[in-house]
């Protein structure tokens, strides 16, 4: 079964227009500073070879090589990454 690309494009355009603007603008506008900070810290950790896993209770699990460490919140995450030598 082939899909009709014109129909898909038209419905996507209608959805974007009805919601008040470009899709990219809405994605950025929906993010808040705390989410961006958290994502930035996780990305910097990944570049340094550290895996950061957010936990359900708001804490984070840091793993590097065979070692792991749990930190309580984003501030502690930033401090732990700085101690590991991650440039933020």
N, CA, C and O of each residue as an XYZ file, in Angstrom:
352
protein
N       0.836     -1.169      0.000
C       0.000      0.000      0.000
C       0.885      1.236      0.000
O       1.764      1.379      0.850
N       0.651      2.122     -0.949
C       1.439      3.341     -1.046
C       0.747      4.466     -0.299
O      -0.481      4.561     -0.279
N       1.550      5.306      0.307
C       0.968      6.441      1.004
C       0.969      7.657      0.099
O       1.785      7.756     -0.818
N       0.084      8.557      0.347
C      -0.051      9.768     -0.456
C       0.730     10.880      0.229
O       0.261     11.426      1.228
N       1.935     11.239     -0.290
C       2.752     12.242      0.391
C       2.068     13.599      0.462
O       2.279     14.343      1.420
N       1.249     13.940     -0.536
C       0.555     15.220     -0.502
C      -0.415     15.306      0.654
O      -0.549     16.359      1.276
N      -1.088     14.221      0.946
C      -2.056     14.189      2.042
C      -1.345     14.325      3.390
O      -1.796     15.072      4.258
N      -0.230     13.602      3.564
C       0.519     13.676      4.817
C       1.068     15.078      5.044
O       1.006     15.592      6.161
N       1.607     15.703      3.995
C       2.152     17.047      4.117
C       1.063     18.054      4.450
O       1.272     18.961      5.255
N      -0.090     17.893      3.833
C      -1.188     18.820      4.066
C      -1.695     18.712      5.501
O      -1.974     19.730      6.135
N      -1.815     17.496      6.015
C      -2.304     17.336      7.387
C      -1.273     17.842      8.392
O      -1.645     18.403      9.422
N       0.006     17.652      8.110
C       1.050     18.162      9.004
C       1.052     19.684      9.003
O       1.202     20.310     10.053
N       0.885     20.280      7.820
C       0.850     21.737      7.711
C      -0.366     22.298      8.440
O      -0.269     23.328      9.106
N      -1.512     21.627      8.316
C      -2.722     22.077      9.001
C      -2.552     21.995     10.508
O      -2.999     22.887     11.230
N      -1.921     20.952     10.988
C      -1.695     20.799     12.422
C      -0.767     21.893     12.930
O      -1.013     22.478     13.985
N       0.297     22.172     12.186
C       1.248     23.208     12.584
C       0.584     24.576     12.560
O       0.776     25.378     13.473
N      -0.199     24.846     11.516
C      -0.865     26.138     11.403
C      -1.897     26.318     12.513
O      -2.013     27.402     13.086
N      -2.632     25.276     12.811
C      -3.657     25.347     13.855
C      -3.044     25.544     15.229
O      -3.676     26.131     16.107
N      -1.838     25.069     15.429
C      -1.209     25.195     16.734
C      -0.443     26.501     16.888
O       0.113     26.763     17.955
N      -0.403     27.319     15.854
C       0.107     28.674     16.026
C       1.522     28.940     15.564
O       2.108     29.919     16.026
N       2.105     28.169     14.711
C       3.436     28.515     14.224
C       4.214     27.320     13.745
O       3.678     26.232     13.537
N       5.505     27.559     13.575
C       6.377     26.507     13.080
C       6.579     25.441     14.140
O       6.557     25.718     15.339
N       6.775     24.230     13.678
C       6.975     23.091     14.580
C       8.230     23.288     15.432
O       8.219     22.988     16.626
N       9.315     23.794     14.825
C      10.583     23.980     15.537
C      10.423     24.981     16.677
O      10.980     24.786     17.757
N       9.657     26.061     16.440
C       9.463     27.070     17.476
C       8.745     26.486     18.677
O       9.071     26.816     19.818
N       7.778     25.628     18.436
C       7.005     25.060     19.529
C       7.832     24.074     20.338
O       7.664     23.984     21.554
N       8.715     23.341     19.691
C       9.561     22.390     20.416
C      10.480     23.147     21.366
O      10.615     22.763     22.527
N      11.114     24.217     20.892
C      12.027     25.000     21.719
C      11.261     25.729     22.812
O      11.728     25.802     23.948
N      10.094     26.268     22.487
C       9.319     27.025     23.465
C       8.817     26.130     24.591
O       8.596     26.608     25.704
N       8.635     24.853     24.325
C       8.137     23.948     25.352
C       9.194     23.541     26.361
O       8.855     23.074     27.448
N      10.464     23.706     26.030
C      11.545     23.338     26.944
C      11.748     24.439     27.973
O      11.620     25.620     27.651
N      12.059     24.071     29.185
C      12.385     25.077     30.178
C      13.862     24.995     30.535
O      14.565     24.072     30.124
N      14.308     25.950     31.286
C      15.740     26.062     31.591
C      16.275     24.842     32.342
O      17.409     24.423     32.107
N      15.482     24.275     33.231
C      15.945     23.122     34.010
C      16.187     21.907     33.119
O      17.164     21.181     33.301
N      15.293     21.689     32.156
C      15.459     20.558     31.235
C      16.684     20.753     30.351
O      17.407     19.798     30.068
N      16.914     21.975     29.919
C      18.078     22.265     29.078
C      19.375     22.074     29.872
O      20.353     21.536     29.355
N      19.371     22.519     31.127
C      20.567     22.357     31.959
C      20.873     20.884     32.157
O      22.020     20.454     32.029
N      19.832     20.109     32.470
C      20.001     18.674     32.680
C      20.522     17.996     31.417
O      21.451     17.191     31.484
N      19.933     18.313     30.272
C      20.375     17.721     29.005
C      21.804     18.125     28.681
O      22.576     17.319     28.162
N      22.158     19.360     28.983
C      23.515     19.844     28.729
C      24.534     19.089     29.581
O      25.593     18.700     29.088
N      24.213     18.884     30.853
C      25.119     18.141     31.734
C      25.279     16.698     31.275
O      26.387     16.163     31.284
N      24.189     16.071     30.878
C      24.241     14.683     30.412
C      25.070     14.588     29.133
O      25.826     13.634     28.954
N      24.932     15.571     28.246
C      25.699     15.568     26.998
C      27.195     15.754     27.259
O      28.021     15.067     26.657
N      27.545     16.681     28.154
C      28.961     16.885     28.489
C      29.548     15.633     29.133
O      30.698     15.276     28.874
N      28.761     14.972     29.969
C      29.224     13.728     30.599
C      29.472     12.664     29.539
O      30.467     11.942     29.606
N      28.579     12.561     28.564
C      28.739     11.557     27.504
C      30.007     11.803     26.707
O      30.706     10.859     26.340
N      30.308     13.066     26.438
C      31.541     13.385     25.711
C      32.783     12.978     26.493
O      33.832     12.717     25.904
N      32.666     12.924     27.823
C      33.787     12.515     28.671
C      33.775     11.017     28.953
O      34.636     10.523     29.681
N      32.823     10.291     28.395
C      32.771      8.852     28.585
C      32.016      8.418     29.820
O      32.173      7.286     30.278
N      31.194      9.305     30.370
C      30.421      8.990     31.567
C      28.960      8.821     31.158
O      28.396      9.675     30.475
N      28.360      7.723     31.578
C      26.944      7.476     31.295
C      26.133      8.000     32.470
O      26.356      7.594     33.610
N      25.192      8.902     32.196
C      24.314      9.449     33.230
C      22.905      8.930     32.961
O      22.347      9.155     31.887
N      22.336      8.237     33.941
C      21.001      7.676     33.801
C      20.077      8.345     34.810
O      20.260      8.182     36.017
N      19.076      9.104     34.328
C      18.103      9.694     35.267
C      17.263      8.595     35.909
O      16.850      7.650     35.237
N      17.012      8.718     37.199
C      16.207      7.756     37.939
C      14.799      8.307     38.148
O      14.579      9.509     37.997
N      13.856      7.453     38.488
C      12.460      7.856     38.654
C      12.272      8.843     39.805
O      11.353      9.661     39.771
N      13.124      8.777     40.815
C      12.970      9.660     41.978
C      13.656     11.007     41.807
O      13.682     11.805     42.744
N      14.214     11.277     40.627
C      14.874     12.555     40.372
C      16.375     12.527     40.571
O      17.056     13.508     40.271
N      16.897     11.433     41.067
C      18.344     11.306     41.227
C      18.957     10.826     39.911
O      18.241     10.546     38.950
N      20.275     10.736     39.880
C      20.994     10.311     38.682
C      22.013      9.251     39.049
O      22.599      9.286     40.131
N      22.221      8.308     38.141
C      23.239      7.284     38.318
C      24.341      7.558     37.309
O      24.093      7.566     36.104
N      25.563      7.784     37.796
C      26.721      8.018     36.943
C      27.510      6.730     36.847
O      27.763      6.072     37.856
N      27.904      6.366     35.625
C      28.695      5.145     35.427
C      29.855      5.451     34.491
O      29.701      6.091     33.451
N      31.014      4.969     34.901
C      32.206      5.073     34.065
C      33.073      3.863     34.371
O      33.367      3.567     35.529
N      33.473      3.175     33.324
C      34.194      1.919     33.435
C      33.391      0.952     34.294
O      32.242      0.665     33.960
N      33.945      0.442     35.379
C      33.185     -0.487     36.218
C      32.725      0.176     37.518
O      32.355     -0.507     38.472
N      32.749      1.494     37.547
C      32.386      2.234     38.752
C      31.049      2.946     38.556
O      30.717      3.359     37.445
N      30.296      3.085     39.625
C      29.037      3.825     39.544
C      28.870      4.667     40.803
O      29.431      4.376     41.860
N      28.076      5.721     40.646
C      27.829      6.633     41.761
C      26.440      7.239     41.575
O      26.063      7.612     40.464
N      25.692      7.335     42.655
C      24.375      7.957     42.584
C      24.453      9.354     43.191
O      25.041      9.555     44.254
N      23.850     10.314     42.495
C      23.779     11.685     42.998
C      22.307     12.078     43.096
O      21.467     11.569     42.354
N      22.006     12.994     44.023
C      20.634     13.298     44.356
C      19.880     14.214     43.419
O      18.688     14.008     43.193
N      20.545     15.233     42.858
C      19.837     16.178     42.005
C      20.784     16.771     40.975
O      21.934     16.344     40.863
N      20.305     17.752     40.223
C      21.102     18.332     39.134
C      22.321     19.071     39.674
O      23.388     19.026     39.062
N      22.179     19.749     40.811
C      23.330     20.454     41.396
C      24.431     19.474     41.793
O      25.612     19.723     41.550
N      24.038     18.369     42.401
C      25.018     17.337     42.767
C      25.612     16.684     41.522
O      26.786     16.311     41.509
N      24.804     16.549     40.484
C      25.301     15.993     39.220
C      26.394     16.887     38.659
O      27.446     16.402     38.243
N      26.148     18.193     38.648
C      27.151     19.133     38.134
C      28.432     19.070     38.957
O      29.530     19.063     38.401
N      28.295     19.024     40.270
C      29.462     18.943     41.146
C      30.239     17.646     40.910
O      31.469     17.669     40.853
N      29.548     16.530     40.775
C      30.207     15.235     40.544
C      30.940     15.233     39.207
O      32.044     14.698     39.103
N      30.332     15.827     38.187
C      30.996     15.882     36.880
C      32.242     16.744     36.925
O      33.263     16.402     36.329
N      32.160     17.867     37.634
C      33.357     18.724     37.770
C      34.480     17.971     38.489
O      35.650     18.106     38.131
N      34.118     17.173     39.510
C      35.135     16.392     40.223
C      35.766     15.336     39.312
O      36.925     14.966     39.502
N      35.013     14.853     38.330
C      35.520     13.874     37.372
C      36.359     14.528     36.280
O      36.951     13.835     35.453
N      36.412     15.869     36.273
C      37.211     16.573     35.282
C      36.458     16.914     34.011
O      37.073     17.224     32.991
N      35.136     16.861     34.059
C      34.327     17.209     32.887
C      34.290     18.716     32.760
O      33.985     19.422     33.721
N      34.603     19.212     31.560
C      34.572     20.664     31.325
C      33.161     21.079     30.957
O      32.611     20.626     29.953
N      32.582     21.939     31.771
C      31.203     22.392     31.564
C      31.166     23.818     31.075
O      30.086     24.364     30.847
